[in-house]
Amino acid sequence: MNDDDILTSEHLIEIVENQLSDNNPKKVKETLMRLRMTGSSQEEAIEYIACALMVEVYDVAKGSGEFNLKRYEEHLEMLPEMPWQEDLED
C-alpha cells in the first residue's frame, strides 16, 4: 500500500459529510442530530460518526468482506460510546 492508498481522517469526514448531504444512510443524519442534542458540537459529532465508518472501511481494506451497512448503523446507535475500538487495537 502506498501513501496514495491511505484513507485519512479527512477523507472519512468528507465521506460522512457527503452521507449527511445525501441523507443516505438516514441513520447518519439521525445520529448527528442525537449527538448534537446530547451536547456534542457539530465537529465532534461528525468525528464520532467517522469513527463508526472507519470500522467498515478497515474491514473492507483488510479483505474481510464488504461494507456492512447493518453493523455501521448499529455502531452509529452506540455513539458516543465506541466499544469496537478494542477490536481494532488487537
PDB file with one MODEL, atoms N, CA, C and O in Angstrom:
MODEL        1
ATOM      1  N   MET A   1       0.857  -1.181   0.000  1.00  0.00           N
ATOM      2  CA  MET A   1       0.000   0.000   0.000  1.00  0.00           C
ATOM      3  C   MET A   1       0.894   1.232   0.000  1.00  0.00           C
ATOM      4  O   MET A   1       1.821   1.333   0.804  1.00  0.00           O
ATOM      5  N   ASN A   2       0.619   2.155  -0.889  1.00  0.00           N
ATOM      6  CA  ASN A   2       1.407   3.372  -0.890  1.00  0.00           C
ATOM      7  C   ASN A   2       0.615   4.506  -0.248  1.00  0.00           C
ATOM      8  O   ASN A   2      -0.551   4.338   0.107  1.00  0.00           O
ATOM      9  N   ASP A   3       1.260   5.657  -0.103  1.00  0.00           N
ATOM     10  CA  ASP A   3       0.630   6.795   0.577  1.00  0.00           C
ATOM     11  C   ASP A   3      -0.655   7.248  -0.098  1.00  0.00           C
ATOM     12  O   ASP A   3      -1.547   7.776   0.566  1.00  0.00           O
ATOM     13  N   ASP A   4      -0.762   7.050  -1.410  1.00  0.00           N
ATOM     14  CA  ASP A   4      -1.975   7.459  -2.124  1.00  0.00           C
ATOM     15  C   ASP A   4      -3.173   6.591  -1.766  1.00  0.00           C
ATOM     16  O   ASP A   4      -4.317   7.000  -1.967  1.00  0.00           O
ATOM     17  N   ASP A   5      -2.919   5.383  -1.230  1.00  0.00           N
ATOM     18  CA  ASP A   5      -3.990   4.449  -0.900  1.00  0.00           C
ATOM     19  C   ASP A   5      -4.517   4.632   0.519  1.00  0.00           C
ATOM     20  O   ASP A   5      -5.516   4.013   0.886  1.00  0.00           O
ATOM     21  N   ILE A   6      -3.869   5.464   1.318  1.00  0.00           N
ATOM     22  CA  ILE A   6      -4.250   5.618   2.717  1.00  0.00           C
ATOM     23  C   ILE A   6      -5.465   6.535   2.825  1.00  0.00           C
ATOM     24  O   ILE A   6      -5.484   7.638   2.279  1.00  0.00           O
ATOM     25  N   LEU A   7      -6.472   6.052   3.541  1.00  0.00           N
ATOM     26  CA  LEU A   7      -7.673   6.842   3.779  1.00  0.00           C
ATOM     27  C   LEU A   7      -7.478   7.588   5.093  1.00  0.00           C
ATOM     28  O   LEU A   7      -7.399   6.974   6.157  1.00  0.00           O
ATOM     29  N   THR A   8      -7.403   8.897   5.015  1.00  0.00           N
ATOM     30  CA  THR A   8      -7.138   9.720   6.193  1.00  0.00           C
ATOM     31  C   THR A   8      -8.429  10.078   6.906  1.00  0.00           C
ATOM     32  O   THR A   8      -9.524   9.846   6.393  1.00  0.00           O
ATOM     33  N   SER A   9      -8.287  10.647   8.101  1.00  0.00           N
ATOM     34  CA  SER A   9      -9.466  11.090   8.839  1.00  0.00           C
ATOM     35  C   SER A   9     -10.207  12.168   8.047  1.00  0.00           C
ATOM     36  O   SER A   9     -11.432  12.263   8.123  1.00  0.00           O
ATOM     37  N   GLU A  10      -9.470  12.978   7.288  1.00  0.00           N
ATOM     38  CA  GLU A  10     -10.120  13.993   6.457  1.00  0.00           C
ATOM     39  C   GLU A  10     -11.000  13.356   5.395  1.00  0.00           C
ATOM     40  O   GLU A  10     -12.081  13.860   5.092  1.00  0.00           O
ATOM     41  N   HIS A  11     -10.534  12.236   4.826  1.00  0.00           N
ATOM     42  CA  HIS A  11     -11.342  11.515   3.842  1.00  0.00           C
ATOM     43  C   HIS A  11     -12.607  10.962   4.489  1.00  0.00           C
ATOM     44  O   HIS A  11     -13.699  11.065   3.929  1.00  0.00           O
ATOM     45  N   LEU A  12     -12.450  10.377   5.669  1.00  0.00           N
ATOM     46  CA  LEU A  12     -13.611   9.820   6.372  1.00  0.00           C
ATOM     47  C   LEU A  12     -14.632  10.910   6.682  1.00  0.00           C
ATOM     48  O   LEU A  12     -15.835  10.711   6.514  1.00  0.00           O
ATOM     49  N   ILE A  13     -14.146  12.057   7.133  1.00  0.00           N
ATOM     50  CA  ILE A  13     -15.046  13.177   7.445  1.00  0.00           C
ATOM     51  C   ILE A  13     -15.746  13.651   6.174  1.00  0.00           C
ATOM     52  O   ILE A  13     -16.934  13.974   6.206  1.00  0.00           O
ATOM     53  N   GLU A  14     -15.030  13.695   5.069  1.00  0.00           N
ATOM     54  CA  GLU A  14     -15.644  14.087   3.800  1.00  0.00           C
ATOM     55  C   GLU A  14     -16.743  13.099   3.398  1.00  0.00           C
ATOM     56  O   GLU A  14     -17.800  13.500   2.912  1.00  0.00           O
ATOM     57  N   ILE A  15     -16.485  11.818   3.604  1.00  0.00           N
ATOM     58  CA  ILE A  15     -17.495  10.798   3.295  1.00  0.00           C
ATOM     59  C   ILE A  15     -18.730  11.001   4.174  1.00  0.00           C
ATOM     60  O   ILE A  15     -19.860  10.937   3.690  1.00  0.00           O
ATOM     61  N   VAL A  16     -18.508  11.245   5.465  1.00  0.00           N
ATOM     62  CA  VAL A  16     -19.631  11.481   6.379  1.00  0.00           C
ATOM     63  C   VAL A  16     -20.415  12.714   5.940  1.00  0.00           C
ATOM     64  O   VAL A  16     -21.645  12.696   5.926  1.00  0.00           O
ATOM     65  N   GLU A  17     -19.715  13.771   5.586  1.00  0.00           N
ATOM     66  CA  GLU A  17     -20.400  14.992   5.135  1.00  0.00           C
ATOM     67  C   GLU A  17     -21.218  14.725   3.870  1.00  0.00           C
ATOM     68  O   GLU A  17     -22.307  15.276   3.707  1.00  0.00           O
ATOM     69  N   ASN A  18     -20.699  13.885   2.981  1.00  0.00           N
ATOM     70  CA  ASN A  18     -21.455  13.504   1.786  1.00  0.00           C
ATOM     71  C   ASN A  18     -22.686  12.684   2.160  1.00  0.00           C
ATOM     72  O   ASN A  18     -23.760  12.869   1.586  1.00  0.00           O
ATOM     73  N   GLN A  19     -22.526  11.778   3.124  1.00  0.00           N
ATOM     74  CA  GLN A  19     -23.669  10.993   3.581  1.00  0.00           C
ATOM     75  C   GLN A  19     -24.739  11.905   4.179  1.00  0.00           C
ATOM     76  O   GLN A  19     -25.932  11.698   3.962  1.00  0.00           O
ATOM     77  N   LEU A  20     -24.305  12.907   4.929  1.00  0.00           N
ATOM     78  CA  LEU A  20     -25.254  13.859   5.512  1.00  0.00           C
ATOM     79  C   LEU A  20     -25.963  14.654   4.412  1.00  0.00           C
ATOM     80  O   LEU A  20     -27.178  14.843   4.464  1.00  0.00           O
ATOM     81  N   SER A  21     -25.217  15.107   3.438  1.00  0.00           N
ATOM     82  CA  SER A  21     -25.773  15.889   2.347  1.00  0.00           C
ATOM     83  C   SER A  21     -26.781  15.075   1.539  1.00  0.00           C
ATOM     84  O   SER A  21     -27.821  15.588   1.127  1.00  0.00           O
ATOM     85  N   ASP A  22     -26.461  13.806   1.319  1.00  0.00           N
ATOM     86  CA  ASP A  22     -27.320  12.916   0.534  1.00  0.00           C
ATOM     87  C   ASP A  22     -28.441  12.289   1.371  1.00  0.00           C
ATOM     88  O   ASP A  22     -29.373  11.686   0.839  1.00  0.00           O
ATOM     89  N   ASN A  23     -28.323  12.449   2.700  1.00  0.00           N
ATOM     90  CA  ASN A  23     -29.242  11.787   3.635  1.00  0.00           C
ATOM     91  C   ASN A  23     -29.301  10.286   3.362  1.00  0.00           C
ATOM     92  O   ASN A  23     -30.367   9.671   3.348  1.00  0.00           O
ATOM     93  N   ASN A  24     -28.116   9.725   3.146  1.00  0.00           N
ATOM     94  CA  ASN A  24     -28.009   8.297   2.862  1.00  0.00           C
ATOM     95  C   ASN A  24     -26.701   7.757   3.427  1.00  0.00           C
ATOM     96  O   ASN A  24     -25.631   8.161   2.973  1.00  0.00           O
ATOM     97  N   PRO A  25     -26.755   6.876   4.382  1.00  0.00           N
ATOM     98  CA  PRO A  25     -27.949   6.342   5.029  1.00  0.00           C
ATOM     99  C   PRO A  25     -28.581   7.353   5.996  1.00  0.00           C
ATOM    100  O   PRO A  25     -27.892   8.197   6.569  1.00  0.00           O
ATOM    101  N   LYS A  26     -29.873   7.251   6.158  1.00  0.00           N
ATOM    102  CA  LYS A  26     -30.618   8.183   7.010  1.00  0.00           C
ATOM    103  C   LYS A  26     -30.115   8.172   8.449  1.00  0.00           C
ATOM    104  O   LYS A  26     -30.184   9.186   9.145  1.00  0.00           O
ATOM    105  N   LYS A  27     -29.613   7.034   8.889  1.00  0.00           N
ATOM    106  CA  LYS A  27     -29.144   6.883  10.266  1.00  0.00           C
ATOM    107  C   LYS A  27     -28.002   7.850  10.577  1.00  0.00           C
ATOM    108  O   LYS A  27     -27.810   8.216  11.737  1.00  0.00           O
ATOM    109  N   VAL A  28     -27.246   8.268   9.572  1.00  0.00           N
ATOM    110  CA  VAL A  28     -26.139   9.206   9.796  1.00  0.00           C
ATOM    111  C   VAL A  28     -26.685  10.551  10.263  1.00  0.00           C
ATOM    112  O   VAL A  28     -26.196  11.113  11.243  1.00  0.00           O
ATOM    113  N   LYS A  29     -27.684  11.064   9.573  1.00  0.00           N
ATOM    114  CA  LYS A  29     -28.271  12.353   9.962  1.00  0.00           C
ATOM    115  C   LYS A  29     -28.973  12.232  11.314  1.00  0.00           C
ATOM    116  O   LYS A  29     -28.889  13.141  12.140  1.00  0.00           O
ATOM    117  N   GLU A  30     -29.665  11.115  11.542  1.00  0.00           N
ATOM    118  CA  GLU A  30     -30.316  10.889  12.828  1.00  0.00           C
ATOM    119  C   GLU A  30     -29.292  10.882  13.961  1.00  0.00           C
ATOM    120  O   GLU A  30     -29.529  11.438  15.033  1.00  0.00           O
ATOM    121  N   THR A  31     -28.163  10.251  13.709  1.00  0.00           N
ATOM    122  CA  THR A  31     -27.102  10.179  14.717  1.00  0.00           C
ATOM    123  C   THR A  31     -26.517  11.557  14.979  1.00  0.00           C
ATOM    124  O   THR A  31     -26.284  11.925  16.130  1.00  0.00           O
ATOM    125  N   LEU A  32     -26.280  12.318  13.923  1.00  0.00           N
ATOM    126  CA  LEU A  32     -25.768  13.674  14.088  1.00  0.00           C
ATOM    127  C   LEU A  32     -26.718  14.483  14.972  1.00  0.00           C
ATOM    128  O   LEU A  32     -26.274  15.160  15.899  1.00  0.00           O
ATOM    129  N   MET A  33     -27.996  14.419  14.695  1.00  0.00           N
ATOM    130  CA  MET A  33     -28.971  15.186  15.465  1.00  0.00           C
ATOM    131  C   MET A  33     -28.992  14.721  16.929  1.00  0.00           C
ATOM    132  O   MET A  33     -29.067  15.543  17.843  1.00  0.00           O
ATOM    133  N   ARG A  34     -28.926  13.413  17.142  1.00  0.00           N
ATOM    134  CA  ARG A  34     -28.933  12.880  18.507  1.00  0.00           C
ATOM    135  C   ARG A  34     -27.702  13.334  19.276  1.00  0.00           C
ATOM    136  O   ARG A  34     -27.809  13.750  20.430  1.00  0.00           O
ATOM    137  N   LEU A  35     -26.542  13.257  18.652  1.00  0.00           N
ATOM    138  CA  LEU A  35     -25.308  13.666  19.319  1.00  0.00           C
ATOM    139  C   LEU A  35     -25.305  15.167  19.616  1.00  0.00           C
ATOM    140  O   LEU A  35     -24.837  15.597  20.671  1.00  0.00           O
ATOM    141  N   ARG A  36     -25.826  15.954  18.685  1.00  0.00           N
ATOM    142  CA  ARG A  36     -25.905  17.408  18.908  1.00  0.00           C
ATOM    143  C   ARG A  36     -26.841  17.711  20.071  1.00  0.00           C
ATOM    144  O   ARG A  36     -26.554  18.588  20.887  1.00  0.00           O
ATOM    145  N   MET A  37     -27.953  16.995  20.152  1.00  0.00           N
ATOM    146  CA  MET A  37     -28.924  17.229  21.224  1.00  0.00           C
ATOM    147  C   MET A  37     -28.391  16.796  22.587  1.00  0.00           C
ATOM    148  O   MET A  37     -28.887  17.242  23.621  1.00  0.00           O
ATOM    149  N   THR A  38     -27.380  15.925  22.587  1.00  0.00           N
ATOM    150  CA  THR A  38     -26.808  15.478  23.857  1.00  0.00           C
ATOM    151  C   THR A  38     -25.516  16.210  24.207  1.00  0.00           C
ATOM    152  O   THR A  38     -24.794  15.808  25.120  1.00  0.00           O
ATOM    153  N   GLY A  39     -25.225  17.304  23.463  1.00  0.00           N
ATOM    154  CA  GLY A  39     -24.127  18.170  23.869  1.00  0.00           C
ATOM    155  C   GLY A  39     -22.879  18.153  23.027  1.00  0.00           C
ATOM    156  O   GLY A  39     -21.962  18.933  23.285  1.00  0.00           O
ATOM    157  N   SER A  40     -22.804  17.296  22.031  1.00  0.00           N
ATOM    158  CA  SER A  40     -21.623  17.287  21.160  1.00  0.00           C
ATOM    159  C   SER A  40     -21.696  18.450  20.185  1.00  0.00           C
ATOM    160  O   SER A  40     -22.774  18.824  19.724  1.00  0.00           O
ATOM    161  N   SER A  41     -20.542  19.013  19.881  1.00  0.00           N
ATOM    162  CA  SER A  41     -20.500  20.038  18.840  1.00  0.00           C
ATOM    163  C   SER A  41     -20.703  19.357  17.487  1.00  0.00           C
ATOM    164  O   SER A  41     -20.607  18.134  17.384  1.00  0.00           O
ATOM    165  N   GLN A  42     -20.979  20.140  16.465  1.00  0.00           N
ATOM    166  CA  GLN A  42     -21.133  19.608  15.106  1.00  0.00           C
ATOM    167  C   GLN A  42     -19.868  18.847  14.692  1.00  0.00           C
ATOM    168  O   GLN A  42     -19.934  17.739  14.160  1.00  0.00           O
ATOM    169  N   GLU A  43     -18.724  19.469  14.950  1.00  0.00           N
ATOM    170  CA  GLU A  43     -17.443  18.850  14.569  1.00  0.00           C
ATOM    171  C   GLU A  43     -17.219  17.541  15.316  1.00  0.00           C
ATOM    172  O   GLU A  43     -16.824  16.540  14.717  1.00  0.00           O
ATOM    173  N   GLU A  44     -17.469  17.549  16.621  1.00  0.00           N
ATOM    174  CA  GLU A  44     -17.311  16.324  17.421  1.00  0.00           C
ATOM    175  C   GLU A  44     -18.227  15.219  16.919  1.00  0.00           C
ATOM    176  O   GLU A  44     -17.804  14.073  16.769  1.00  0.00           O
ATOM    177  N   ALA A  45     -19.468  15.562  16.664  1.00  0.00           N
ATOM    178  CA  ALA A  45     -20.438  14.572  16.218  1.00  0.00           C
ATOM    179  C   ALA A  45     -20.013  13.940  14.898  1.00  0.00           C
ATOM    180  O   ALA A  45     -20.119  12.725  14.731  1.00  0.00           O
ATOM    181  N   ILE A  46     -19.537  14.746  13.970  1.00  0.00           N
ATOM    182  CA  ILE A  46     -19.074  14.220  12.684  1.00  0.00           C
ATOM    183  C   ILE A  46     -17.852  13.331  12.881  1.00  0.00           C
ATOM    184  O   ILE A  46     -17.717  12.307  12.212  1.00  0.00           O
ATOM    185  N   GLU A  47     -16.969  13.711  13.787  1.00  0.00           N
ATOM    186  CA  GLU A  47     -15.798  12.879  14.075  1.00  0.00           C
ATOM    187  C   GLU A  47     -16.216  11.538  14.684  1.00  0.00           C
ATOM    188  O   GLU A  47     -15.641  10.503  14.345  1.00  0.00           O
ATOM    189  N   TYR A  48     -17.200  11.543  15.570  1.00  0.00           N
ATOM    190  CA  TYR A  48     -17.718  10.285  16.121  1.00  0.00           C
ATOM    191  C   TYR A  48     -18.257   9.401  15.002  1.00  0.00           C
ATOM    192  O   TYR A  48     -17.958   8.208  14.952  1.00  0.00           O
ATOM    193  N   ILE A  49     -19.045   9.978  14.113  1.00  0.00           N
ATOM    194  CA  ILE A  49     -19.622   9.212  13.006  1.00  0.00           C
ATOM    195  C   ILE A  49     -18.514   8.656  12.121  1.00  0.00           C
ATOM    196  O   ILE A  49     -18.598   7.517  11.662  1.00  0.00           O
ATOM    197  N   ALA A  50     -17.479   9.451  11.881  1.00  0.00           N
ATOM    198  CA  ALA A  50     -16.340   8.986  11.082  1.00  0.00           C
ATOM    199  C   ALA A  50     -15.655   7.792  11.749  1.00  0.00           C
ATOM    200  O   ALA A  50     -15.150   6.908  11.057  1.00  0.00           O
ATOM    201  N   CYS A  51     -15.633   7.755  13.068  1.00  0.00           N
ATOM    202  CA  CYS A  51     -15.052   6.616  13.788  1.00  0.00           C
ATOM    203  C   CYS A  51     -15.860   5.346  13.524  1.00  0.00           C
ATOM    204  O   CYS A  51     -15.291   4.271  13.333  1.00  0.00           O
ATOM    205  N   ALA A  52     -17.185   5.473  13.513  1.00  0.00           N
ATOM    206  CA  ALA A  52     -18.031   4.316  13.221  1.00  0.00           C
ATOM    207  C   ALA A  52     -17.822   3.867  11.772  1.00  0.00           C
ATOM    208  O   ALA A  52     -17.802   2.668  11.495  1.00  0.00           O
ATOM    209  N   LEU A  53     -17.670   4.807  10.862  1.00  0.00           N
ATOM    210  CA  LEU A  53     -17.421   4.492   9.462  1.00  0.00           C
ATOM    211  C   LEU A  53     -16.069   3.800   9.295  1.00  0.00           C
ATOM    212  O   LEU A  53     -15.924   2.903   8.464  1.00  0.00           O
ATOM    213  N   MET A  54     -15.090   4.215  10.079  1.00  0.00           N
ATOM    214  CA  MET A  54     -13.743   3.650   9.981  1.00  0.00           C
ATOM    215  C   MET A  54     -13.747   2.138  10.159  1.00  0.00           C
ATOM    216  O   MET A  54     -12.971   1.440   9.506  1.00  0.00           O
ATOM    217  N   VAL A  55     -14.604   1.621  11.028  1.00  0.00           N
ATOM    218  CA  VAL A  55     -14.673   0.177  11.268  1.00  0.00           C
ATOM    219  C   VAL A  55     -14.989  -0.544   9.964  1.00  0.00           C
ATOM    220  O   VAL A  55     -14.360  -1.550   9.635  1.00  0.00           O
ATOM    221  N   GLU A  56     -15.953  -0.033   9.232  1.00  0.00           N
ATOM    222  CA  GLU A  56     -16.335  -0.673   7.975  1.00  0.00           C
ATOM    223  C   GLU A  56     -15.239  -0.547   6.933  1.00  0.00           C
ATOM    224  O   GLU A  56     -14.939  -1.510   6.227  1.00  0.00           O
ATOM    225  N   VAL A  57     -14.645   0.618   6.833  1.00  0.00           N
ATOM    226  CA  VAL A  57     -13.567   0.827   5.868  1.00  0.00           C
ATOM    227  C   VAL A  57     -12.382  -0.091   6.200  1.00  0.00           C
ATOM    228  O   VAL A  57     -11.765  -0.666   5.303  1.00  0.00           O
ATOM    229  N   TYR A  58     -12.076  -0.219   7.476  1.00  0.00           N
ATOM    230  CA  TYR A  58     -10.979  -1.064   7.925  1.00  0.00           C
ATOM    231  C   TYR A  58     -11.212  -2.517   7.517  1.00  0.00           C
ATOM    232  O   TYR A  58     -10.305  -3.172   7.003  1.00  0.00           O
ATOM    233  N   ASP A  59     -12.425  -3.019   7.745  1.00  0.00           N
ATOM    234  CA  ASP A  59     -12.719  -4.407   7.392  1.00  0.00           C
ATOM    235  C   ASP A  59     -12.630  -4.649   5.890  1.00  0.00           C
ATOM    236  O   ASP A  59     -12.114  -5.677   5.451  1.00  0.00           O
ATOM    237  N   VAL A  60     -13.129  -3.708   5.111  1.00  0.00           N
ATOM    238  CA  VAL A  60     -13.045  -3.848   3.657  1.00  0.00           C
ATOM    239  C   VAL A  60     -11.575  -3.815   3.221  1.00  0.00           C
ATOM    240  O   VAL A  60     -11.157  -4.607   2.376  1.00  0.00           O
ATOM    241  N   ALA A  61     -10.798  -2.901   3.799  1.00  0.00           N
ATOM    242  CA  ALA A  61      -9.387  -2.750   3.423  1.00  0.00           C
ATOM    243  C   ALA A  61      -8.561  -3.983   3.759  1.00  0.00           C
ATOM    244  O   ALA A  61      -7.644  -4.340   3.020  1.00  0.00           O
ATOM    245  N   LYS A  62      -8.882  -4.628   4.865  1.00  0.00           N
ATOM    246  CA  LYS A  62      -8.093  -5.817   5.229  1.00  0.00           C
ATOM    247  C   LYS A  62      -8.625  -7.078   4.557  1.00  0.00           C
ATOM    248  O   LYS A  62      -8.132  -8.179   4.803  1.00  0.00           O
ATOM    249  N   GLY A  63      -9.638  -6.907   3.704  1.00  0.00           N
ATOM    250  CA  GLY A  63     -10.131  -8.026   2.919  1.00  0.00           C
ATOM    251  C   GLY A  63     -11.108  -8.916   3.646  1.00  0.00           C
ATOM    252  O   GLY A  63     -11.291 -10.071   3.261  1.00  0.00           O
ATOM    253  N   SER A  64     -11.742  -8.407   4.690  1.00  0.00           N
ATOM    254  CA  SER A  64     -12.656  -9.223   5.487  1.00  0.00           C
ATOM    255  C   SER A  64     -14.090  -9.202   4.974  1.00  0.00           C
ATOM    256  O   SER A  64     -14.983  -9.758   5.614  1.00  0.00           O
ATOM    257  N   GLY A  65     -14.316  -8.583   3.855  1.00  0.00           N
ATOM    258  CA  GLY A  65     -15.664  -8.601   3.319  1.00  0.00           C
ATOM    259  C   GLY A  65     -16.087  -7.272   2.751  1.00  0.00           C
ATOM    260  O   GLY A  65     -15.270  -6.401   2.453  1.00  0.00           O
ATOM    261  N   GLU A  66     -17.393  -7.143   2.610  1.00  0.00           N
ATOM    262  CA  GLU A  66     -17.982  -5.944   2.041  1.00  0.00           C
ATOM    263  C   GLU A  66     -18.418  -4.991   3.138  1.00  0.00           C
ATOM    264  O   GLU A  66     -18.474  -5.352   4.314  1.00  0.00           O
ATOM    265  N   PHE A  67     -18.724  -3.769   2.733  1.00  0.00           N
ATOM    266  CA  PHE A  67     -19.255  -2.774   3.653  1.00  0.00           C
ATOM    267  C   PHE A  67     -20.528  -3.329   4.276  1.00  0.00           C
ATOM    268  O   PHE A  67     -21.433  -3.774   3.571  1.00  0.00           O
ATOM    269  N   ASN A  68     -20.589  -3.298   5.606  1.00  0.00           N
ATOM    270  CA  ASN A  68     -21.722  -3.872   6.331  1.00  0.00           C
ATOM    271  C   ASN A  68     -22.590  -2.730   6.866  1.00  0.00           C
ATOM    272  O   ASN A  68     -22.324  -2.189   7.940  1.00  0.00           O
ATOM    273  N   LEU A  69     -23.619  -2.373   6.113  1.00  0.00           N
ATOM    274  CA  LEU A  69     -24.481  -1.252   6.485  1.00  0.00           C
ATOM    275  C   LEU A  69     -25.182  -1.498   7.817  1.00  0.00           C
ATOM    276  O   LEU A  69     -25.314  -0.582   8.628  1.00  0.00           O
ATOM    277  N   LYS A  70     -25.625  -2.716   8.042  1.00  0.00           N
ATOM    278  CA  LYS A  70     -26.322  -3.027   9.295  1.00  0.00           C
ATOM    279  C   LYS A  70     -25.403  -2.782  10.491  1.00  0.00           C
ATOM    280  O   LYS A  70     -25.816  -2.170  11.476  1.00  0.00           O
ATOM    281  N   ARG A  71     -24.169  -3.254  10.409  1.00  0.00           N
ATOM    282  CA  ARG A  71     -23.226  -3.060  11.511  1.00  0.00           C
ATOM    283  C   ARG A  71     -22.874  -1.580  11.672  1.00  0.00           C
ATOM    284  O   ARG A  71     -22.754  -1.088  12.794  1.00  0.00           O
ATOM    285  N   TYR A  72     -22.709  -0.875  10.558  1.00  0.00           N
ATOM    286  CA  TYR A  72     -22.429   0.567  10.604  1.00  0.00           C
ATOM    287  C   TYR A  72     -23.553   1.278  11.358  1.00  0.00           C
ATOM    288  O   TYR A  72     -23.287   2.106  12.229  1.00  0.00           O
ATOM    289  N   GLU A  73     -24.779   0.966  11.035  1.00  0.00           N
ATOM    290  CA  GLU A  73     -25.911   1.596  11.711  1.00  0.00           C
ATOM    291  C   GLU A  73     -25.971   1.203  13.189  1.00  0.00           C
ATOM    292  O   GLU A  73     -26.346   2.022  14.029  1.00  0.00           O
ATOM    293  N   GLU A  74     -25.605  -0.041  13.515  1.00  0.00           N
ATOM    294  CA  GLU A  74     -25.543  -0.463  14.922  1.00  0.00           C
ATOM    295  C   GLU A  74     -24.483   0.336  15.670  1.00  0.00           C
ATOM    296  O   GLU A  74     -24.699   0.748  16.809  1.00  0.00           O
ATOM    297  N   HIS A  75     -23.355   0.552  15.037  1.00  0.00           N
ATOM    298  CA  HIS A  75     -22.290   1.340  15.662  1.00  0.00           C
ATOM    299  C   HIS A  75     -22.705   2.805  15.820  1.00  0.00           C
ATOM    300  O   HIS A  75     -22.365   3.441  16.817  1.00  0.00           O
ATOM    301  N   LEU A  76     -23.431   3.336  14.851  1.00  0.00           N
ATOM    302  CA  LEU A  76     -23.937   4.697  14.979  1.00  0.00           C
ATOM    303  C   LEU A  76     -24.846   4.815  16.197  1.00  0.00           C
ATOM    304  O   LEU A  76     -24.811   5.822  16.905  1.00  0.00           O
ATOM    305  N   GLU A  77     -25.656   3.793  16.441  1.00  0.00           N
ATOM    306  CA  GLU A  77     -26.561   3.789  17.596  1.00  0.00           C
ATOM    307  C   GLU A  77     -25.783   3.854  18.914  1.00  0.00           C
ATOM    308  O   GLU A  77     -26.269   4.426  19.891  1.00  0.00           O
ATOM    309  N   MET A  78     -24.592   3.279  18.947  1.00  0.00           N
ATOM    310  CA  MET A  78     -23.794   3.209  20.176  1.00  0.00           C
ATOM    311  C   MET A  78     -23.089   4.525  20.512  1.00  0.00           C
ATOM    312  O   MET A  78     -22.723   4.760  21.664  1.00  0.00           O
ATOM    313  N   LEU A  79     -22.904   5.367  19.519  1.00  0.00           N
ATOM    314  CA  LEU A  79     -22.153   6.606  19.739  1.00  0.00           C
ATOM    315  C   LEU A  79     -22.795   7.473  20.807  1.00  0.00           C
ATOM    316  O   LEU A  79     -24.023   7.532  20.865  1.00  0.00           O
ATOM    317  N   PRO A  80     -22.037   8.140  21.646  1.00  0.00           N
ATOM    318  CA  PRO A  80     -20.590   8.373  21.557  1.00  0.00           C
ATOM    319  C   PRO A  80     -19.733   7.242  22.132  1.00  0.00           C
ATOM    320  O   PRO A  80     -18.505   7.321  22.084  1.00  0.00           O
ATOM    321  N   GLU A  81     -20.352   6.202  22.671  1.00  0.00           N
ATOM    322  CA  GLU A  81     -19.562   5.051  23.126  1.00  0.00           C
ATOM    323  C   GLU A  81     -19.012   4.324  21.900  1.00  0.00           C
ATOM    324  O   GLU A  81     -19.677   4.251  20.866  1.00  0.00           O
ATOM    325  N   MET A  82     -17.797   3.789  22.018  1.00  0.00           N
ATOM    326  CA  MET A  82     -17.169   3.091  20.900  1.00  0.00           C
ATOM    327  C   MET A  82     -16.540   1.781  21.369  1.00  0.00           C
ATOM    328  O   MET A  82     -15.317   1.646  21.374  1.00  0.00           O
ATOM    329  N   PRO A  83     -17.370   0.816  21.763  1.00  0.00           N
ATOM    330  CA  PRO A  83     -16.824  -0.440  22.291  1.00  0.00           C
ATOM    331  C   PRO A  83     -16.023  -1.243  21.271  1.00  0.00           C
ATOM    332  O   PRO A  83     -15.238  -2.109  21.657  1.00  0.00           O
ATOM    333  N   TRP A  84     -16.204  -0.977  19.994  1.00  0.00           N
ATOM    334  CA  TRP A  84     -15.478  -1.705  18.964  1.00  0.00           C
ATOM    335  C   TRP A  84     -14.019  -1.284  18.869  1.00  0.00           C
ATOM    336  O   TRP A  84     -13.238  -1.965  18.204  1.00  0.00           O
ATOM    337  N   GLN A  85     -13.625  -0.203  19.499  1.00  0.00           N
ATOM    338  CA  GLN A  85     -12.242   0.287  19.416  1.00  0.00           C
ATOM    339  C   GLN A  85     -11.235  -0.764  19.857  1.00  0.00           C
ATOM    340  O   GLN A  85     -10.158  -0.878  19.271  1.00  0.00           O
ATOM    341  N   GLU A  86     -11.576  -1.524  20.876  1.00  0.00           N
ATOM    342  CA  GLU A  86     -10.656  -2.558  21.368  1.00  0.00           C
ATOM    343  C   GLU A  86     -10.392  -3.590  20.302  1.00  0.00           C
ATOM    344  O   GLU A  86      -9.272  -4.092  20.204  1.00  0.00           O
ATOM    345  N   ASP A  87     -11.397  -3.929  19.490  1.00  0.00           N
ATOM    346  CA  ASP A  87     -11.208  -4.906  18.410  1.00  0.00           C
ATOM    347  C   ASP A  87     -10.213  -4.412  17.375  1.00  0.00           C
ATOM    348  O   ASP A  87      -9.445  -5.204  16.829  1.00  0.00           O
ATOM    349  N   LEU A  88     -10.213  -3.113  17.098  1.00  0.00           N
ATOM    350  CA  LEU A  88      -9.300  -2.552  16.107  1.00  0.00           C
ATOM    351  C   LEU A  88      -7.870  -2.493  16.605  1.00  0.00           C
ATOM    352  O   LEU A  88      -6.928  -2.536  15.814  1.00  0.00           O
ATOM    353  N   GLU A  89      -7.706  -2.393  17.934  1.00  0.00           N
ATOM    354  CA  GLU A  89      -6.363  -2.270  18.501  1.00  0.00           C
ATOM    355  C   GLU A  89      -5.652  -3.620  18.599  1.00  0.00           C
ATOM    356  O   GLU A  89      -4.436  -3.665  18.782  1.00  0.00           O
ATOM    357  N   ASP A  90      -6.394  -4.708  18.481  1.00  0.00           N
ATOM    358  CA  ASP A  90      -5.785  -6.057  18.589  1.00  0.00           C
ATOM    359  C   ASP A  90      -4.988  -6.417  17.382  1.00  0.00           C
ATOM    360  O   ASP A  90      -4.420  -7.507  17.320  1.00  0.00           O
TER     361      ASP A  90
ENDMDL
END
